[in-house]
Amino acid sequence: MDESLQQLEDELKSLRLRGPSPQLVDRLTTELTAETDGLAAPVRRYTTASTLRSWQWLGWRAAGLAAALALGAGVAFVAFKSQPAAPPSSQVAVTNPAPVNPEVAAPATRDEFRPVAATNVLYDLKDEGLVNVEGGAPARQVRARYLDTYTWTNSRHNSSLKWSVPRDEVRVLPASLH
């Protein structure tokens, strides 16, 4: 097998590229001389950036840089806004403040999330057929699938938390056979 691969490699090495056809060479020379003679004006792809007629010079790098700067400015604004304002030096008169216990603190000053919404979405309802319950009575088993979503908010930081949990509910309903 190694010998056959060596033969194939030698055959591939012996191959040579073909030159362009005379028709192709003639056509290229006439087109190139026509452009330089001014018969066919070359099409300019881009105008200069100073005319602002063409924004193609901007490119994706500049757009990415602008998006990164906007994101950084947004983060800095939120961080600056969430810092409590320092009281003026004339109003700082407390010499021995009382220790604050977080369990006793007022709800407005505590850093906690409070539930604000709960939703149940039924996304599948399937009749699983007849089943026998105690006593031999016929019944139908129905499976309901829900997606429960709970939402909590923190008013101090103006943040929210959503938690989605799938839930199956199986019901056995009495069935009357006629």
N, C-alpha and C positions, 0 to 999 in steps of 0.2 A: 504494500500500500504506500509506503514511503517513496518507492521508486516511481509510482504513477503520479504522485504529487510533484516530484522533482521534474518529471517530463512536462506536466502542465505549467509549472513555473518557468521552465525554459521556453516553452511555446509563447507564453505571455510576454516574456522579455524580448522575444524576437519581433513582436508586433510594433509597427511604426504608425504615427499619426499621418493622416492624409492632409494634404495642403488644401487651401480654399479653392473653389472652382473659379475659373477666369470670369464668369458672369458675376459672381459675388464681388470680386475685386474691382471690376469695372463699375458696378453699381455704387460701391462705397466711395470710389474716387470721384465719381460725378456728383454724388451728394455732398461730399466734403468740399469740393471746389465750388459748388453752387452756394454753399453757406458763406464761404470766405469772399466770394465775388459780390455778395449782397443780393443775389437773386431770391434767396429764401432767408428771411431774417430769423436768427436763432430765437427760440422761445425761452424767455427768461423765467426761471422757476420761482425765484423770490425777488422781491424788491428790497431796498435797503431798510434797515430797522428805523432809520431816522425819519422816514416818511410816514411811518405808522399806518401805511395802507395795508401792510401784510403783517399779521401777528404770528406768522409761522416761526419766527425766530424765537418766540417765547418758549415753546417746548414744554415737555412734561416735567423737566427738572425744576423750572421756575414755578410751575403750578404746585408741585409737591412741596417746595420751600414755602410758598405762600400758605398752604394748608397747615404745615407744621408751625409756622409763626402764629396763625390764627388759633390753633389748638393751644399753643403755649400761652398766648394772651388770655384765652378763656380760662385755663387752669389758674393762672396768676390772679385773674379777677375773682374767681370763686374762692381761692385761698385768702385773698385780701379781704373779701367781704365776710368770710366766716370767722375772722379773728375779732375777738371782742375789743371794743374801743377802750383805750387806756384812760382811766379817770384823770381829770386835771389834778395837778399836784396840790392845789389849794383845798381839794375836797378829801384828800387822804388824811383822815384823822384817827382812824382806828388803830389803837396800839396793841390790843390783846384780843384778836378775833376769836370767837367761839368755834370749836371744831365742828365741821359739818359732816353729819352722817348721811350717806347717800340714800339709805332707806327712809330717813325722816325728812329729807329735803322736799321742797314743794315740787309737784309734778312738772311745772313749767321749767324748772332749772335742771331736772334730771335728764340724763341722756338715755332715753329709752324709746323703743318703738311701740306704737299702740295700734291694735287692729282697727281697720276702717272699712274693709269690705271682704265679703266671701261670696264666691259664685260657684254654682254647680252647673256644668254643661253636660247634657246627655248626648253622647256621640254614637252609641250603638245599643240597639234593643233587639234581643234574639229570643225567639220561642224555641226552647230546647226539647219540647215534646211532652208526652204523657209520662207521669211517674206515679207510683203508688205510695200513699202516705199511710200512717198507722190506721188500722181499722179497715184497710182495703179500699178506701174511697179513692176514686181517680182524681188526679190533679195535673195541672200544667205547670211546668217549670219555666220561668221567664228570667233571663239574665239581662240586667241593665248595666251599661258601662258609663261611668261619669268621669269628668275631669274637674276636680275641686281646685279652685284657685283662691288663696288667701292673700290679702294685701295689708301690710303694716306701714305706717309712716312715722317719721321722726320730725316733729315740727321744729325742733331746735336747729337741725342741720338741713331741713327741707329735703329729706331723702326718703325713699320708699323701698320696700322689699316685697317681692311677689314670690309665692311658693305654690307650685302646681303639683297635685298629687292625683294619680289615677285611682279609681275606686270601682270595684265590681259589687253589684248588689243582686242577689239571687232571691227571687220570690216564688213561692209555691202557691198557686191560685186554684181554688176548687174548680173542677171541670164537670160539666153535665154532658153526658153522652146520650144523644137522642137517637 
